[in-house]
Structures are given as C-alpha cells and as structure tokens.
Amino acid sequence: MNLRTPLNAILGFGQLLQRQNPTEIQKIRIRYILDAGKHLLQLINEVLDISRIESGRIQMSLEPVGVANALVEALDLMRPLR
C-alpha cells in the first residue's frame, strides 16, 4: 500500500456520496471533502516528487507559479475551519 491508497478511497467514497442525491448542505460538505482530498493528494504527490528529486531519480524544471491563485485556493480550503 502506498500513501495515495487510503486517500483514493476517501475521494472515491466522496464521489459516491455525490451520486446519492444529497441535500444542499450535504453537497457543500461533500465538496469540502473532495476539494480537501484533492489538495492533500497534490501535497502527497509533491512530497513524493521531492523524495525523487533528492534521490536523483527526477530532474526539475523551473516554471512560473500564480501566487494569487494559490492564495485564493488556500483561503477557500481554510475558510470552513473558522
């Protein structure tokens, strides 16, 4: 089992919940689960990439990053925690 397996199960169950005709409140909560899960999957992939880079198994390329978009996305993920 790798790091992604349990997270893929969570995302899969979230997608199944979306198909079950949820209420509006449930739709919002399911969206939070799926968005946070996708974000966590992205972080896991980045950690694994860093591990590959450090071990010399992958090469990096410099690319521009949209800081404003990244901040908006981070705020959207954190807002429900208030």
KOLMI-612196 format. One record per atom (N, C-alpha, C): residue in one letter; z, y, x. Coordinates in steps of 0.05 Angstrom, whole numbers, plus 5000, padded with zeros to 4 digits. Example, Ala and Ser with C-alpha at 12.3 -4.5 7.8 and 13.67 -1.06 7.14 Angstrom:
// residues 2
A515648865264
A515649105246
A515649345264
S514249555257
S514349795273
S515750015258
END
This chain:
// residues 82
M500049765017
M500050005000
M500050255018
N498450445011
N498450695026
N499750915010
L499851155022
L501251375009
L499951464982
R497451414979
R496051504955
R496351324931
T497051064935
T497150874914
T498950954891
P501551024896
P503251094873
P502351354860
L501251534875
L500351794864
L497951744846
N496151564855
N493851504838
N494651374812
A496851224812
A497851104787
A498851324768
I500351524779
I501351744763
I498951904751
L496951954768
L494652104758
L493151944736
G492951684740
G491651514721
G493151504694
F495851484695
F497351494670
F497151764657
G497051984673
G496752244661
G494052274647
Q491952154658
Q489352154645
Q489351994620
L490851764620
L491051604596
L492551764574
L494651914582
L496052074562
L494252284549
Q492452394565
Q490552594554
Q488852474532
R488352224533
R486552094513
R488052004488
Q490652034487
Q492251934465
Q492752144443
N491052344441
N491252554421
N493952694422
P494652814445
P497252944448
P497453204433
T499953284427
T500453544415
T499753764435
E499754014426
E499154234444
E501154254467
I503754224460
I505854234481
I505454004501
Q504853764491
Q504353534508
Q501853584526
K499753714515
K497453774531
K498153944555
I499754144550
I500654324571
I502154174592
R504054004584
R505653854603
R503953654618
I502153524605
I500353334618
I498653484639
R497753724632
R496153884651
R497753944675
Y500354014672
Y502154064695
Y502353814713
I502653584700
I502853334715
I500353284731
L498053314718
L495553264732
L494953464754
D495453724748
D495053924768
D496853884793
A499353834787
A501253794809
A500553534825
G499753324810
G498953084824
G496553114841
K494553264831
K492153314848
K492853484872
H494653674868
H495553834891
H496953664912
L498753494902
L500153314920
L498253124935
L496253024921
L494252854933
L492753004955
Q492153254950
Q490853424970
Q492653454995
L495253494990
L497153525013
L497353265028
I497453035014
I497552775028
I495052735045
N492752805034
N490252775049
N490252955074
E491353195071
E491553385094
E493453275116
V495653155107
V497553035126
V496152805141
L494752635126
L493352415139
L491152515158
D489852735150
D487852855168
D489152955194
I491453085191
I492853195215
I493552955233
S494452745221
S495152505237
S492652405252
R490352395238
R487852305252
R487052505274
I487352755269
I486652955289
I488452925314
E491052895309
E492952865332
E492452605348
S491452405334
S490952155348
S488152145361
G486552365356
G483852385368
G481752225352
R482352145328
R480451985312
R478652165294
I479052425295
I477452605278
I477152875293
Q474853005288
Q474553265300
Q474753485278
M475653715286
M475953935267
M473654125268
S473154265246
S471254485246
S472554715232
L472154955243
L473355195231
L471755275207
E473255345185
E472055425160
E473655655148
P472355835134
P473856055121
P475555945098
V477856075093
V479655995071
V479956235053
G479756195027
G480256405008
G483256435002
V484556615017
V487456635015
V488256714987
A486856904974
A487556994948
A487556764928
N485456594929
N485256364911
N487556164916
A488156124941
A490355944948
A493056044937
L493456304939
L495956414929
L496156394898
V493956454885
V493856434856
V494456144847
E493255954861
E493655674854
E496555594859
A497755684881
A500555624887
A502355744866
L501855984858
L503556114838
L503255974811
D500855884804
D500455734779
D502055474779
L502255344802
L503755094804
L506755144803
M507655364813
M510555424815
M511655564790
R509955704775
R510855854752
R512455684732
P511755434726
P513255274706
P516055204716
L516655244741
L519255164752
L521455374746
R520655604736
R522655814731
R524655734710
END
